[in-house]
Amino acid sequence: MIKKTLFVAAGAVLVMGLLFGRNLLPYAGTAISKAQTWADSQVDVSFKLDTARGLLENVKNQIEPMVYSIAKQEVEIKRLSEQVEQQDEALVKAHLHIMQLRDHLDSSETSYVSTNGRSYTNSQVREDLARKFRQYKASEERLTDLRTTLEVRQAGLDAAREGLEETIAKRRDLQLEIENLEAERKMLEVARTASDFAEFDNSDLSRTEQMIEEIRAQLETEAVMLAIAPQLTGEIAMDDEVDNEGDIVDAIDVYFGQASDGTVVRK
């Protein structure tokens, strides 16, 4: 197969050499340069499109970790929100209990009876009320911190969701653009190929016609040169090339069969 290709290539070069002579190298150089330019431009566009596809594939691979991170954040925020609700309910109950003990100390009663039937002195009630109040304030601060954390993480989650949606939408748009560019590239490639073929055929016909005209002019020039060469070089004509009147008269008489006395002798 390789030998056959080499023979075909060698034959093509030989034929081009016979047809175009010294013009072969310029013509071949121009053709090769045009082919290289076309090939380079095609490879460049194709390479860029492949690179863009690779980048989009990287974005796709990054989307899955983003989705996982957002899902994990949603779970943590949900648990944090539940903690806030629980802390808020606990504070409401603690507030009610504190207010009950406070109202008792404002009353004239000397002891406090709990729901389980146990009795406490006002001194015990005052100490328990002070302890519960400190706990309430500490719990209220923790709840404030939890709410702040919840708000910050919720804002971060919203931003992450928005970023993910924007990334997915943008990737979809870019993928569509790449597909459109690929289709446009193929159309241009087809148009360029057809144009190159048409131009190549016309050029071959034009060059062949020009070469034939040059060959014809060269042959005519050589013929004229052979005709006028003896005159230019001063060569002496041979005897059989000399025209003289006697010879021509005898020749006419012989041809027409005329006698020397003028009588025509018909054959």
Summary of the structure (lengths in Angstrom):
residues: 267
radius of gyration: 55.8
end to end distance: 75.5
largest distance: 193.4
contacts: 591
relative contact order: 0.06
helix: 87%
strand: 3%
